[in-house]
Amino acid sequence: MLKKTLLVIALSALTTAAFAAESDAHNAARQVIALRDGSTAYVFANGRMGVEDRFGHAIVTKPGTILQTADGGTITMVGDQRGYLNSLLTMGGDSGTSASE
């Protein structure tokens, strides 16, 4: 019984941490855009963008790439803030970096 209780507590902590990291990324972004393939594009205050795949990982996307939005529109990738987005998603904070770097 104790093992089951500890397992539930551990899983709850992991789930809470995952939601906190995603929330940090959403809060840091000026705009969040759902993409057709299940990915999410984040537009930061400096106008540069980062893309999170449907599994929650920041991915490399070349500037100028045409992205298909979930509502059928298109947007053009500006910059590649993969490192900044990755820090928001994995560490739950900006860890001393800024979107302008």
N, C-alpha and C positions, 0 to 999 in steps of 0.2 A: 504494500500500500504506500509506503514511504517513497519507493522508487517511482511510482506513478505520479505522485504529488510533485516530486522534484522535476520529473520530465515535463509536466504541465507548466510549472513555473519557468523552466528553461525555455520552452517553446514560446511562452507568452513574452518573455524578455526579448527574444529574437524578432518576433513579429512587431513589437513596439519600436525596436531600433530601426527596422526596415521602413516603417511608416514615418518615423522622424526624419530619416535621411531624405525620403522623397519629398516630405514637406519642406525641408530646407532648400531643395532644388526649386520647388515651386515658388517659394518666397523670394529667392534670389533672382528669379526670372521676371522680366518685364511682361513677357507673354509666353504662354504654354500652348503648343499646337499639336493636336492629335494627328498622327499620320495614318495613311491607308493600311500599311503593313503592321500596325499595332505599335509602332515606335512613337516617341514623343520628341518634338523639337522644342527647345528652350531658346528664347530670344532674351539676351541679357541687356542691361542698361546701355552698354556701349554699342549695341546693334549687332554684335557678333552672336553666333548661335552654337549650340551643342545639341547632339542627338543621343537619346537614350533608346536602346532597342527594347523590344517587348519583354525581355527577360530582366530589365532593370540595369543594364550595363551601358556606360558611356561608350559610344563607338566613333571611329574615325569617319568623317564625311568631308570630302573635298569641297572647298569653296567653289561655288558655281553650280553644284549639283542641284538638279531640279527635284524637289520633294513633292510627293502627292499627298495632299491633306485628306483626312477622313471624310470631309464633306465634298470631295471631288475637285477642289481647287489645287493650285500649284504655288509653291514658294521656292525661291532660289536661296541656297545655302550661302550665308555670309560668314566668313571666318571659320574657324574650327576650334571651339572652346572645350574640346574633349577633356583636357586635363582639369580645368576648373569644374566642369560638370561632374567628372569622376570624383573629385574631392568632396563635392556636395553630396553625392550619392553614397560614397563609401564611408566617409568620416562624419557625415552629418553636420558639416560646417565648412567655412571657407578656409580653414587652417592657415590663415595669414596671407592667402593669395587674393588677388583681385581679378575681376573679369577683364580688366584692361591689359593684363600681362599676356 
